Amino acid sequence: MVVKKPRVIIVGAGMAGLTAAHRLFTASGDFFDLSVVEAGERIGGRILSSEFAGDGVEMGATWIHGIGGSPIYALARDLDFLRGDDNRPWERMDGFPTDPLTVAEGGARVDDALVVAPISSLYRRLMDSARAGDVDPPPVPDGDPGVAAFLRRGLRAYRSSSRPAAARAAAAAAAAAGDGAWSLEALEDAVFAMHENTERTCTSADDLADLDLAAEGEYRDFPGDQITIARGYSRIVEHLAGALPDGAIRLGRRLRRLEWFPDGGPPCAGAGPVRLHFADGAVADADHVILTVSLGVLKAGLGKEGGVAFDPPLPDVKRGAIGRLGFGVVNKLFMEAEAEAFPFLQMAFAQEGPGRSAAKIPRWIRKTASICPIYGGSRVLLAWFAGEEALQLEALDDEDVIRGAHAAIEGFLPLHVDGTTCNGTGPSPTPLSLSLPPEVGVGSGGVEGRRPHLPCSGPEEAEAEAFPFLQMAFAQEEKGPGPGRRAAKIPWWIRKTASICPIYGGSRVLLAWFAGEEALQLEALDDEDVIRGAHAAIEGFLPLHVDGTTCNGTGPSPSPSRWRIARVRRSRWGTDPLFLGSYSYVAVGSSGDDLDLMAEPLPRGAEGMGAAPLQILFGGEATHRTHYSTTHGAYFSGIREANRLLQHYRCVSSSSSNSSSSF
């Protein structure tokens, strides 16, 4: 007699679905008739490793959020996925940068000690207290339960009592001296908003007012470093899939409708109690379905179109949880940056007269007429010397020559990010983003085949410095520092982006994160509009001044930044019909209880009541109460649902399934 195997169909080949399949197969062998159906043409779901401009990048899931106890870290470590390939750098291979450059809109550098450090520390303390559950209920009448109101209450308290009056007076004086158009409060607002915008990408909440404050106390990260996976996050899901039998995963099978039978038996003899209807018209029966589609797809299914429809409809408690929980959009924009070619620079040195000469430019270079590339776009620069200066050039060692060349370039092509004037009468300008390696060649005038009376020349190889880890402090509405501060050309959809930074130190690939409405707008734009917006932001924060205008935005427009974007690549999770968003959050009006309701199988309480048990099981990051929004939350949910079936069929004991958290 042939015993019929329980048929299990897992919907979705992302982290949750593949974890569940891996657990079922490795724990029970061929006990189950197991298959995974995936709507897309690849596995991984919201995990998608790729390559851009020669660097490894993650279009979706990026971080291992803490290594202490993380099953994702343990798996990546044991499989040697954390060790990089010498031939390909990868995103955030050097961790978080320790020296970000914080710039206010218009190009004024924000003082780290007086503004950035205290405001950043305040923000961290506030969010740490929220996640530790140390937050008192909001006072009446300000009874707003959202995170935004809590953060702003903390900022107001800091201004009124937390900071000594003398320290605030000193900071205010420094702000006024550096750039009179920025008040201390305006700078603090801009830096605080910068951190709030980072929080939007961390949580996926478009507006932090919609992020429930009380629920923050239940969210848990693992301790230790947050790291990326050198070989790519996709290697994790590929490993899980590789352990399954051939043919177990079927791509291109988009589920449209799910029939289930909460009150009785299957539709016909021998069929399972769950019937799956696919977009291509195919139908499949199963004893159990583990549904791991995104919360966005489930939300769409509550409407008339899109998502997965349930027949009969889901119970009200399940529908309510799906409707109340938040599910936002977060997108990443990768940009390949190129430094513009060094110009053919003719240097008009100040003649006799006090105050105008750049003090650091040495005497022996002050009669040099130009510094220029030896051909358009070359990294080799050339300067000519004659007479006494030419003889002095011969006598100097390379280090002194390089210092002199730097002084000349910085004196004529300063890159201002600190609010100083560009005419040399104020504080020293910030150096141009250009360096000269210790390789210079000095001509003697006696080269064979040339007339020995030619003037001396010094070719120098110029190298562009790395793009900084740029934190952007945008002027805020109604609290901004006055008219003229906002860079008019920066489009609205980039104004809540907290930073533009290389994906590792020295990379030509830059990264910016977007959330909410701005993330959706990013998806809708064509590449040319995205590049124009990126240029406007870079020019608004890293202007290259060569015309003597001030750097505070009140004078003529600054010259464009020397950094240009050659091409871009971005994720599009919001409009992808297979995801309709990025990850979940607990919205105001919902709670951790809703996450528990998401995890409840259907039918509810069906054991011994006539209906087949465990017809539909739910997995995915949005079904985990303390680790929602993460890949390890999705992993835990896959283990949980697999163990639910293993216990039901007594394939494993309850104690062993509860302790199972690794492969």
Secondary structure by P-SEA (a helix, b strand, c coil): cccccbbbbbccccaaaaaaaaaaaaacccccbbbbbbccccccccccccccccbbbbccccccccccccaaaaaaaaacccccccccccccccccccbbbbbccccccccccccaaaaaaaaaaaaaaaaaccccccccccccccaaaaaaaaaaaaacccccaaaaaaaaaaaaaacccccaaaaaaaaaaaaaaaaaaaccccccccccccccccccccccccccccccaaaaaaaaaaacccccccccccccbbbbbccccccccccccbbbbccccbbbbcccccccccaaaaaaaacccccbbbcccccaaaaaaaaabbbbbbbbbbbbcccccccccccccccccccccccccccccccccccccccccccbbbbbbccaaaaaaaaccaaaaaaaaaaaaaacccccccccccccccccccccccccccbbbbbccccccccccccbbbbbbbbbccccccccccccccccccccccccccccccccccccccccccccbbbbbbccaaaaaaaaccaaaaaaaaaaaaaacccccccccccccccccccccccccccccccccccccccccccccccccccaaaaaaaaccccccccccccccccbbbbcccccccccccaaaaaaaaaaaaaaaaaaaccccaaaaaacccc
